[in-house]
Amino acid sequence: MSYPKIVAGTLLAASVAVGTVAAAGAERLGLDPGALQFASEREYGEDESREDEEGMGKGPAMSIEAVLKALEEQGYSDVREVEREDGRFEVKARDAEGRWRELYLDGTTGKVLESERED
Amino acid sequence: MVAHDAPAAAERGASATVRVWDPLLRVLHWSLAAAFLVAYVTGEEAEVLHEMAGYAVLVIVGVRALWGLVGPRHARFDDFVPTPTGLFAYVRGLLAGHAPRHLGHNPAGGAMTIAMLAMLVATAATGVLTLQGGEAFEELHEAAANAMLVLVIFHLAGVVLSSLLHGENLVTAMLTGRKRAPAAGERN
């Protein structure tokens, strides 16, 4: 095989590989509204996005304290188990009526996206 | 052209030019240029458009690479990917003021083509990674996009220089696919 053919083959393989990763990722993002929100965080206000960037690449965009505060503001209490997954937070907490809930929060705003009853 | 050649050239008519760039190659070239331009301009704004332009770049580069294996003569990478020796010899000649005309890509143009295609894949790859939550890749993505812009500027400079050196319009050639037929002794 000639050396230019190897160059062409490498470029072809690389573009197919990147396309495959992109397609796999798009599928995952499509099933995950929190992550989509995370990807479009540039839409947030200037101060907010600057705050987000400080935590970027090192861990959560929001601090745990900020998550707790956001939950309190939305009427939840007794927060247990805060986990970060795919740009979202997964937490266990009591709602205003005192029932245990499994919550999924937007990773940058702390807004509750999904709430499931936890038995 | 010397006087006694004139009737012969007139007789040949359209055959005084030859087809160099096939239609698919030209469509790929201009759509790739457009996709990169859209992606670059929308880098900070429209996310959907930016992503679509990025995916278009990826598809076009992939098809171009495949065409580089199976396409017609001047589309094939075998026709224009230079060896380092060939590239340096050409650049030395260029600096000394005598760069031979090539019907397809000259060695510097061929090297630039590969550099741009590779940089586009790198830009798309870091873009995809940024999108998938790897914010650490965002700066790398921007650096790759800016490096690509620099390559485009050098590419345009090369097109202008080469056009002037050989008295032909290479932009028109990429639109029509035709270039002046090689004179005797000219490489093609």
Contacts between the chains, C-beta under 8 A, distances in Angstrom:
chain1	res1	chain2	res2	distance
A	2	B	78	5.7
A	3	B	81	7.0
A	3	B	83	7.5
A	4	B	68	7.6
A	4	B	76	7.5
A	4	B	77	3.7
A	4	B	78	4.7
A	4	B	79	7.9
A	4	B	80	7.6
A	4	B	81	3.6
A	5	B	69	6.2
A	5	B	77	6.4
A	5	B	78	6.5
A	7	B	68	7.9
A	7	B	77	5.6
A	7	B	81	5.3
A	7	B	114	6.0
A	8	B	65	4.9
A	8	B	66	7.7
A	8	B	68	3.9
A	8	B	69	4.9
A	8	B	77	4.3
A	8	B	81	8.0
A	9	B	65	7.5
A	9	B	69	7.0
A	11	B	61	6.5
A	11	B	62	7.7
A	11	B	64	7.8
A	11	B	65	3.9
A	11	B	68	7.6
A	11	B	114	7.9
A	11	B	117	5.5
A	11	B	118	6.6
A	11	B	121	6.4
A	12	B	62	5.8
A	12	B	65	3.8
A	12	B	66	5.6
A	12	B	69	7.5
A	14	B	118	8.0
A	14	B	121	4.8
A	14	B	125	7.5
A	15	B	58	5.2
A	15	B	59	7.6
A	15	B	61	4.9
A	15	B	62	3.7
A	15	B	65	6.6
A	15	B	121	5.4
A	15	B	124	7.5
A	16	B	62	6.1
A	18	B	58	5.9
A	18	B	121	6.3
A	18	B	124	5.4
A	18	B	125	4.6
A	18	B	128	5.8
A	19	B	55	7.5
A	19	B	58	5.3
A	19	B	59	7.3
A	19	B	62	7.0
A	21	B	125	7.9
A	21	B	128	5.7
A	21	B	129	7.9
A	21	B	132	7.7
A	22	B	55	6.7
A	22	B	58	7.3
A	22	B	124	7.9
A	22	B	128	4.4
A	22	B	131	7.7
A	25	B	128	6.5
A	25	B	131	6.7
A	25	B	132	4.3
A	28	B	132	7.8
A	29	B	131	7.7
A	29	B	132	7.3
A	35	B	133	6.6
A	38	B	133	6.6
A	39	B	47	7.5
A	39	B	131	5.8
A	39	B	133	7.5
A	40	B	47	5.9
A	42	B	44	7.8
A	42	B	47	7.4
A	53	B	135	7.9
A	56	B	135	4.2
A	56	B	136	7.3
A	57	B	134	7.9
A	57	B	135	5.2
A	57	B	136	3.9
A	86	B	133	6.7
A	87	B	133	5.6
